[in-house]
Amino acid sequence: MSRTVIEKILTLIKELPESTNPEDMEEVMYNLYSKKEVLKGLEDRKKGNVINFDEFKKKMDEKWLK
């Protein structure tokens, strides 16, 4: 993880209000995870690591509709 990313995360945590409760922290962690996954998907798209919807549907059908 780059220093910039760590600094952004630390800044986010430091800016949380003192009244932050555990449920709020779960939401923060979920938002960080979601952002990470979106950025990962965008990077995959740039690299051409994608499939079209028909291929996706076929893979899901093979995996889940056995």
ABEGO torsion letter per residue (X at the ends): XBAAAAAAAAAAAAABBAABBAAAAAAAAAAAAAAAAAAAAAAAAAAGBBBBAAAAAAAAAAAAAX
